[in-house]
Amino acid sequence: METWRCATYVNWDVAGTTTSGTIADGLSVVTFDNTLPASTIGRATSRFNGTANGSCNMATTVWYLDEIDVQFRDNPPSVGFNWEYGPASPSFSEYDFESVAAHELGHAHGLAHRIAPGEMMHFSISNGSSIRSPSGNETDGGLAKMAYSTVPLCLTPSGVSGPMIALVPGSCALPLPIELLSFDAHVHGKEVDLVWTTLSEANNDFFSIERSTDGLRFEPIGQVKGAGDSHEARLYEFTDKDPLSGFSYYRLQQTDLDAHYAYSKVVKIQMETKDVFIDILQNPVSANTLQLIFDSPEPCLATVEMYNAAGQKAGNEILDISSGKNLPAIDISYLAAGVYLAKVSCGSKTVVLKFIK
Ligand SMILES: [Zn+2]
């Protein structure tokens, strides 16, 4: 609603709830519906009205949008269909509700489908993608429709007292606390540098930097103070000094002085996987116990194969290693005194260590 209201000043507003779900009954209804066709995730139906008036006739009467009905797909999760209601970005198993809602309201505005990938009125949207603002063409289309809908002549639809009165600029409530020009993450040695720029800021309190391993569940890892109000480009930086190994996702949460917040897009980076450290803690071994040390970024099922000086296999162990430091002890009381080699593997790392009993 706010996307279109703020782009075209279309005078739509929201009334209360209703039990009516009928299409084209004079009452505009937005609802979830589990009877939409299989490949349809949203549907808008518009009813136009127009009555010849005075010197106007049917040929000169502009048809006035009189009713909008929008239905959104409503399936239980077992069907494998999920909405992302925002403000987060949709994952690959989700469809973006805001994008589809804005698209359907584009139809309600009188815009048809286009073959325009990446634009809001493109005929389809993929799971995992979001298009939440109209393109310049689409805004122009909406404004052209507004020019019809607000003309005071030849427009007296039945039951409507006159043409639509457009909202005035400034009356739409879309919060635009900052204009975020860019947000990027770069791997820099063992650290991750996050850099973002704002073009303008209003009422901006602070940024929270959030990190995720799966792009869905984010945790805050730091804060950077905002400028409050600014009308010039500003550069911000934050360094994640202790990044996760493998893939990580980052986003910004921007919080206003009145505690409203919004999220940036999500960026993804890949760190080199940290090496696994494996060694023997004490050598020669004491008290018939082989004490190993593991430092692993990820859990592993480690194998320990022991060979005697003649190269014969003398023992075999499997160890459940968790991430971080582990100090597992292996009972080697059954081994005769002598020199041994231990071949130890954890994940993709294998080392051969010599020990004396
Ligand atoms: Zn459509």
Residues whose N, C-alpha, C, O or C-beta is under 5 A from the ligand:
A	BS01	ZN	F123
